[in-house]
Amino acid sequence: MEPFRVHILGCGSALPTLKHFPSAQVVEVRGKLFLVDCGEGTQIQLRRSRLRFTKISAVFVTHLHGDHCFGLIGMLSTFGLLGRTAKLTVYAPAELADILQRQIDFFCRDLDYEVEFKAVDTTKQQVIYEDRSLTVETIPLQHRVHCCGYLFREKPSLAHIRRDMTDFYEIPISQFNNIKAGADWTTPDGEVIPNSKLTEPADTPRSYAYCSDTRYIPTLYERLKGVSTLYHESTYGEDNLQMAEKYNHSTARQAALVAREAGVGQLLLGHYSSRYEREEVLLNEAREVFENTRLTNEMDVFDV
């Protein structure tokens, strides 16, 4: 199968610590790289990850709190210094458009590449990006400012050719695409070879949901049914439930409730409050509800 991975660049929350960087991830899908959120230090973490700057084609910002976007202008500047020429598209709440343009005009006047801004409606779940193999949808969330998550979905692929069978029946390579698309094969003697003998089933499409800062939404699971991997913020444990409710964040247990009800494959926790020196307390709370839960840490790479 083609790679579908999540690279964790930062999984801390608003208050800087020596342990965690603010929110940032790279979603790698079939050779394409997409940056999700861009807190301070993102470009440093990109260097450490050895991911190629030039392959990032789009940035998806969930909301306009600094720990999710303060690193953006510095990264855009660095892209310019590296000689980038390919267009970069930034998807974000509409309020960022004017702020970002002012920063570019002041700090990055001589960029040799285009920064295209596309405003997202954080109140609707809709496809905002699409290519031949992938769609990206918004996921409405509820935070103190306009906020949405992002859902990366592979498109269904074609069936796999069984080379042992195509070689046996001496089927020309020029016919492989037709067979992948479902065609049978007729031999020179008129025998019809059913498609099921010539192919193996296509890979099951994978999906990754990134749910950034949000209060616990009991109905959120309805938007995430059957997702392969879910990242859901888990800023607090149940010991700080009142803090979570006050600041529109979630606990690890609440994240696990979403994962369980949605029937996801695995749950990734992140956006940890700086008050937790060890996040295992969050992991244990989540695993009581949803067993296949994992902590994220900087430089971790997860297969979706």
N, C-alpha and C positions, 0 to 999 in steps of 0.2 A: 504494500500500500504506500501511496505517496505520503510524505511527512505531514502531520498535523500536530503541531506542538505549541506549548505556551512557555515562554521564557519570562521568568519573574525578575524584574529589575528593581522593584521596590514594593514593599508590602506593609509599610508603617502607616501611621495616621498623621494628624496635623502637627503634633509637637515633634521636632527633630530629636533623634536619639543617636547614640553611637552604634546601635545595633541594626537599625532598619532605615532604609531610604523611603521617601514618600512614594505614593502609588505610581507605578508604570509597569507595563508588560509589553512584550512583543508576541503577537500571534503569527505563527509561521504556518502557512497553508500552501502546500504544493509549490514550494519555492518562492512564494510571495511573502513579504513581511509587512505587518500592520502594527503600528504602535497604538496602544490603548492607555490613555492618560499619560501625563508628562510632568511629574513633580520635579522638584529641584534635584539635580544630580543625575537626571536621566541620561544625558550624553556621556557622563563618566561611566555609568553602568553599561551603556551600549559598548563602550570600549572594552570593559572587562568581559563582557559576554562574547566578544569577538564576532558579533553579528555585523554584517556590512551595512554601514550607514546608507550607502547609495541604493540599497534594495528596499528601503522603507518607502512605500508609495502613498501611504495615507496615515493620518493621525486621527484617532477618535477620542474626543474629550468628553467625559461624562457630565461634568458640571464645573462651575467657576469658583471653586474653593482653591486656594493657593497650592495645597498639597497635591493637587491634581493637574495643575497647569503652569506653575511658576517656572518650570524648566523649558517651556516651549520656545521662547524667544532666543534663549541661549543656544538651543539646539539648531534653530533655523539659521542663526549666525554661523555656527560651526559648519553646517552644510554648505554655506556660501564659501567659507574659507577653504573647504575641501574641493571646490570646483564643481559642485553639483549643477547639472543642467536640466535634469528631469523634473517635471512638475510635481509638486507635493500638494495633496489635498488635505485640508483640515476640516473635519466634521465636528461641530460643537454647538452648544446653545447660542442663539443669535446675538446675545449680549457681548460675546467675545469679538465679534467682527470688527467693531470700531477700535476697541482696545488693541487688538493685534495689529491692525493696519497702522495705528499711530506708532507702535513700537517698531514695526518694520521700517516705517518712514524715517524714524529717528536713528535707529541703531543699525539698520541693514539696508542702506540706500542703494547699494551696488550689487544686489543679488543677481546672479546670472540664471536664476531659475524662477519659475512662477509659483507663488503660493496661492492656491485657489481655496477660498473659504466657502463652505456649504453649511448653512444653518440647519439644525435639526429641531424638530418639534418633539419635545420631551414628553408630551402628553399622549402620543400615539405610538402604537407598535406598527412599524412600517419598514419596508425595505428601502435603505438609503444608498446601498452600494451593491453592484452586481457585475460579475464577469463570467467567463465561460464555466468556471468550476465552483463559484462561491457566491452567496448572498450575505449581506450584513443587515440586520434589523435593529431598530431601537427597541428598548424595553422600558416602558414608563416606570419610574421609581418615585419615592416620596421622601424628600430630604428638605433641608431648610431653604434651599434655592432650587431652581429648575434643574432637574437631574434625570438622566436615563442611563440604562445599561446598554450593552450591545450583544447581539446574538449572531455568531458566525456559523453558517450552515453550508456544508458541502452540498453541491447538486448531485443527484444520482448519476452514477457513471455507467458505462456500457459493460456488458458481460465480458468475461475473459476468454480468449481463444484457447482451446485445447490443441496445442501443437502436435501432440501425438496423433490425434484424429485427423487434423487437417493435412498432416504429412501422409498419413495412411491413405486418405482419399485424393491426395495430390491436388489439393485446392490451392489455386494461385493466391499469392499474398494480396493481389489487387482486390480480392473478394472479402478480405477480412473485415473491413468496416461494415459491409452489408451483413455479414454473419453476426458481428457484435451487436448490430441493431435489430437482430431477430430473424434474419432470413435463413431458410433451409438451403441445402445444397443438392443439386441434381447431378448425378454422375453422367459420364458420356453414355452409359448403358441405360439411362433413364431411371435409375434408382434414386429415390428421394431420401436424403439423410436429414433427419430432423435436427433442428437447431440445438435441442437439448443434448444431443450427442457430441456436438462440436464446440460447446461452450461450458464454462462454469459460471455460477451466479456472480453478478457484480458485487463489489464490496458494499457493505451497508454504509450509507452516508453518515458522517460524524458531525457533531455540532458542539460548540463551546459558547456558554453564556457567561458574560462578565457583569455581575450585579454590584455596582459601586455603592457609595454611601446611600443608605436608605433605612427608614424605619422598617420594622417587621410588617410585611403586607400579607395577611392570611390568604389572599387570593392570587398571590404572585405565581404560585406553582402552576396555575392554569396556562400561563404564557411560556412555561418551560418544560412542558410534558416531554419526557423521553430524551432530554438533552444528554449527550454523552458525558460532558464534564461541565460542572457549574462552579464558578468562583463567586462566592457571596461574602460580602463584608461581615466581619465578626469582631467588631471593635471592642466589645465588652463580654464579660462572663455574666452569669446570672447574679453574681454578687453586686453588679452595678446595673441592674435592670432599670432602675430609676434614671440613671444617667443616660442610658440608651434611649429611653422614652423622651427625656428632656431634649436631647440633641438630635433626635431623629436618626438614630443608629440602630444596629441589630446586635443581639448577643449570638454567641456561637451556637447555642441551643436553637435559637430561632432560625438561624441559617440552615441547620440540620433539618428542622421541620419542613422548610421549603423544599430541600433536596428530597426528603422522604416522600412528600406528597406529589412531587413532580416525577418521581421514579427515575431520577438521573443515574448515570453510571458511577460517577464519583464526585465528591464535594471537596473543593479547595477553600481553605480559610485564609483570610488576610485582613489588612487595614487594622492592625492591632493597636490598641491604646498603649501609650508609653508607660502606663502604670503596671503593666505585666512584664516582669523580668523574664518569666518563663511562660511561653504560650501553651504549654502542655495542659494547663487547667482548662483552656478553651477547647483544645482537642478532645479531652476526656468528656467534657459536657456535650460536645457535638456527637461523639461516638455512642453515647448512651441512646441517642435518637436515630442516628444514621451511621452505620458501622464504617462504610467505605469513605471516610473523611481523612484528609491530609492537611497538615500545616504547609504553608508556603514560606520560603525564605529566599533571600536574594541569591541569584544565579541558579536557582532550581529550574529544571526543565521537565515539563510534564507532557506525556503523550496523551492527546485527546482520545 
